Amino acid sequence: MNHSEEKKTEQKQNDQMFRKAEQKAITYFKEKRHKDLRVEKTDFADHDFDYIEVIGKVKGDEHTQYLVNVSYNQNYRITSIAETDQNN
């Protein structure tokens, strides 16, 4: 496998991981908070290598941004949720 193929394979794996993390976050908000989370960004956490950060807002509240940490080494378990008021 050449370098280009390795990069494509790695990106495909990352995309699959991101989709799983996004789905966990969306499902959590729907079932536990009865809100629709709209994902704006998903990426690996800078501070810890086994977490994916899912960032989004809920429908009807454009002023609050949510940062959901999802541990992919723990079967995509949500480990924390932080809220940020975008008005400040």
C-alpha positions in Angstrom: 0.0 0.0 0.0 1.5 3.4 -1.0 1.4 6.5 1.1 -1.6 8.0 -0.7 -3.7 4.8 -0.2 -2.7 4.7 3.5 -3.9 8.3 3.9 -7.2 7.5 2.2 -7.7 4.5 4.4 -6.9 6.5 7.6 -9.3 9.3 6.5 -12.0 6.7 5.9 -11.5 5.2 9.3 -11.6 8.7 10.9 -14.8 9.6 9.1 -16.4 6.4 10.3 -15.3 7.1 13.9 -16.6 10.7 13.6 -20.0 9.5 12.3 -20.3 7.1 15.2 -19.5 9.8 17.7 -21.9 12.2 16.1 -24.7 9.6 16.2 -24.0 9.0 19.9 -24.2 12.7 20.7 -27.4 13.2 18.6 -29.1 10.2 20.2 -28.1 11.3 23.7 -29.6 14.8 23.2 -32.7 13.3 21.7 -33.3 10.7 24.4 -31.9 12.4 27.5 -32.6 16.1 26.8 -35.4 15.9 24.3 -33.6 18.2 22.0 -32.3 18.0 18.4 -28.5 18.5 18.3 -27.2 19.8 15.0 -23.6 19.0 14.6 -21.3 21.8 13.3 -17.9 20.2 13.7 -16.3 16.9 14.8 -12.6 16.3 15.4 -10.2 14.5 17.6 -9.7 16.2 21.0 -6.4 18.1 21.2 -5.9 17.3 24.9 -6.5 13.5 24.8 -6.0 11.0 22.0 -9.0 8.7 22.7 -11.7 11.4 22.6 -13.7 12.8 19.8 -15.2 16.3 20.2 -18.6 16.8 18.7 -19.6 20.5 18.6 -23.1 21.7 17.8 -26.2 23.6 18.7 -29.7 22.4 19.5 -32.6 23.4 17.3 -34.3 26.5 18.6 -31.3 27.7 20.6 -28.7 29.3 18.4 -27.0 31.0 21.3 -25.8 28.0 23.1 -23.0 25.8 21.7 -22.4 22.3 23.1 -19.1 20.5 23.2 -19.7 16.7 23.7 -16.7 14.5 24.5 -17.1 11.0 23.2 -14.6 8.3 24.1 -14.1 5.9 21.2 -12.0 3.5 23.4 -15.1 3.1 25.7 -17.6 2.1 23.0 -18.3 5.7 22.1 -19.4 6.6 25.6 -20.2 10.3 26.2 -17.9 11.4 29.0 -18.7 15.1 29.3 -20.8 17.9 27.9 -19.9 21.6 28.1 -22.2 24.5 27.2 -21.0 27.9 26.0 -23.3 30.9 25.7 -22.4 32.5 22.4 -23.9 35.9 23.5 -21.0 36.6 25.8 
